[in-house]
Amino acid sequence: MKILAFDLGKFKSVYVMYFTESKEQSYGKIGTNARKVEALLRRCAFRCFTADESAAI
């Protein structure tokens, strides 16, 4: 299972994705706008990604 937690800020937001099976964690930050938040939710829903890939969001 993947758990996504994020803290929405006015201009920037931070998130952590936690994979319960492997105990792996992925942290990142994104700009707070609808397009960026939607992209993060879609990526979390459909595939796993590494910290390096999260920089591209």
VEXTI-217975 format. One record per residue (C-alpha): residue number from 1; z, x, y; residue in three letters. Coordinates in steps of 0.5 Angstrom, whole numbers, always signed. Layout:
BEGIN
<rec><resi>NUM</resi><pz>Z</pz><px>X</px><py>Y</py><resn>ala</resn></rec>
...
REM end
This chain:
BEGIN
<rec><resi>1</resi><pz>+0</pz><px>+0</px><py>+0</py><resn>met</resn></rec>
<rec><resi>2</resi><pz>-1</pz><px>+2</px><py>+7</py><resn>lys</resn></rec>
<rec><resi>3</resi><pz>+4</pz><px>+1</px><py>+13</py><resn>ile</resn></rec>
<rec><resi>4</resi><pz>+1</pz><px>+1</px><py>+20</py><resn>leu</resn></rec>
<rec><resi>5</resi><pz>+6</pz><px>+1</px><py>+26</py><resn>ala</resn></rec>
<rec><resi>6</resi><pz>+4</pz><px>+2</px><py>+33</py><resn>phe</resn></rec>
<rec><resi>7</resi><pz>+7</pz><px>+2</px><py>+40</py><resn>asp</resn></rec>
<rec><resi>8</resi><pz>+3</pz><px>-1</px><py>+45</py><resn>leu</resn></rec>
<rec><resi>9</resi><pz>+4</pz><px>+2</px><py>+52</py><resn>gly</resn></rec>
<rec><resi>10</resi><pz>+0</pz><px>+0</px><py>+58</py><resn>lys</resn></rec>
<rec><resi>11</resi><pz>-5</pz><px>+6</px><py>+58</py><resn>phe</resn></rec>
<rec><resi>12</resi><pz>-4</pz><px>+10</px><py>+51</py><resn>lys</resn></rec>
<rec><resi>13</resi><pz>-1</pz><px>+7</px><py>+45</py><resn>ser</resn></rec>
<rec><resi>14</resi><pz>+2</pz><px>+11</px><py>+39</py><resn>val</resn></rec>
<rec><resi>15</resi><pz>+1</pz><px>+10</px><py>+31</py><resn>tyr</resn></rec>
<rec><resi>16</resi><pz>+4</pz><px>+12</px><py>+24</py><resn>val</resn></rec>
<rec><resi>17</resi><pz>+0</pz><px>+10</px><py>+18</py><resn>met</resn></rec>
<rec><resi>18</resi><pz>+4</pz><px>+11</px><py>+12</py><resn>tyr</resn></rec>
<rec><resi>19</resi><pz>+2</pz><px>+11</px><py>+5</py><resn>phe</resn></rec>
<rec><resi>20</resi><pz>+7</pz><px>+8</px><py>+0</py><resn>thr</resn></rec>
<rec><resi>21</resi><pz>+4</pz><px>+11</px><py>-6</py><resn>glu</resn></rec>
<rec><resi>22</resi><pz>+3</pz><px>+18</px><py>-4</py><resn>ser</resn></rec>
<rec><resi>23</resi><pz>+9</pz><px>+18</px><py>+1</py><resn>lys</resn></rec>
<rec><resi>24</resi><pz>+3</pz><px>+21</px><py>+6</py><resn>glu</resn></rec>
<rec><resi>25</resi><pz>+4</pz><px>+20</px><py>+14</py><resn>gln</resn></rec>
<rec><resi>26</resi><pz>-1</pz><px>+20</px><py>+19</py><resn>ser</resn></rec>
<rec><resi>27</resi><pz>+0</pz><px>+20</px><py>+26</py><resn>tyr</resn></rec>
<rec><resi>28</resi><pz>-4</pz><px>+19</px><py>+32</py><resn>gly</resn></rec>
<rec><resi>29</resi><pz>-5</pz><px>+16</px><py>+39</py><resn>lys</resn></rec>
<rec><resi>30</resi><pz>-11</pz><px>+12</px><py>+42</py><resn>ile</resn></rec>
<rec><resi>31</resi><pz>-12</pz><px>+9</px><py>+49</py><resn>gly</resn></rec>
<rec><resi>32</resi><pz>-9</pz><px>+2</px><py>+50</py><resn>thr</resn></rec>
<rec><resi>33</resi><pz>-16</pz><px>-3</px><py>+50</py><resn>asn</resn></rec>
<rec><resi>34</resi><pz>-18</pz><px>-8</px><py>+46</py><resn>ala</resn></rec>
<rec><resi>35</resi><pz>-24</pz><px>-4</px><py>+43</py><resn>arg</resn></rec>
<rec><resi>36</resi><pz>-20</pz><px>+2</px><py>+41</py><resn>lys</resn></rec>
<rec><resi>37</resi><pz>-14</pz><px>-2</px><py>+38</py><resn>val</resn></rec>
<rec><resi>38</resi><pz>-19</pz><px>-6</px><py>+34</py><resn>glu</resn></rec>
<rec><resi>39</resi><pz>-22</pz><px>+0</px><py>+31</py><resn>ala</resn></rec>
<rec><resi>40</resi><pz>-16</pz><px>+3</px><py>+29</py><resn>leu</resn></rec>
<rec><resi>41</resi><pz>-14</pz><px>-4</px><py>+25</py><resn>leu</resn></rec>
<rec><resi>42</resi><pz>-21</pz><px>-4</px><py>+22</py><resn>arg</resn></rec>
<rec><resi>43</resi><pz>-20</pz><px>+3</px><py>+20</py><resn>arg</resn></rec>
<rec><resi>44</resi><pz>-13</pz><px>+2</px><py>+17</py><resn>cys</resn></rec>
<rec><resi>45</resi><pz>-16</pz><px>-4</px><py>+13</py><resn>ala</resn></rec>
<rec><resi>46</resi><pz>-22</pz><px>-2</px><py>+10</py><resn>phe</resn></rec>
<rec><resi>47</resi><pz>-20</pz><px>+6</px><py>+8</py><resn>arg</resn></rec>
<rec><resi>48</resi><pz>-16</pz><px>+11</px><py>+9</py><resn>cys</resn></rec>
<rec><resi>49</resi><pz>-17</pz><px>+17</px><py>+14</py><resn>phe</resn></rec>
<rec><resi>50</resi><pz>-14</pz><px>+24</px><py>+15</py><resn>thr</resn></rec>
<rec><resi>51</resi><pz>-10</pz><px>+26</px><py>+22</py><resn>ala</resn></rec>
<rec><resi>52</resi><pz>-17</pz><px>+30</px><py>+23</py><resn>asp</resn></rec>
<rec><resi>53</resi><pz>-21</pz><px>+23</px><py>+23</py><resn>glu</resn></rec>
<rec><resi>54</resi><pz>-16</pz><px>+19</px><py>+27</py><resn>ser</resn></rec>
<rec><resi>55</resi><pz>-18</pz><px>+24</px><py>+33</py><resn>ala</resn></rec>
<rec><resi>56</resi><pz>-25</pz><px>+21</px><py>+33</py><resn>ala</resn></rec>
<rec><resi>57</resi><pz>-22</pz><px>+14</px><py>+34</py><resn>ile</resn></rec>
REM end
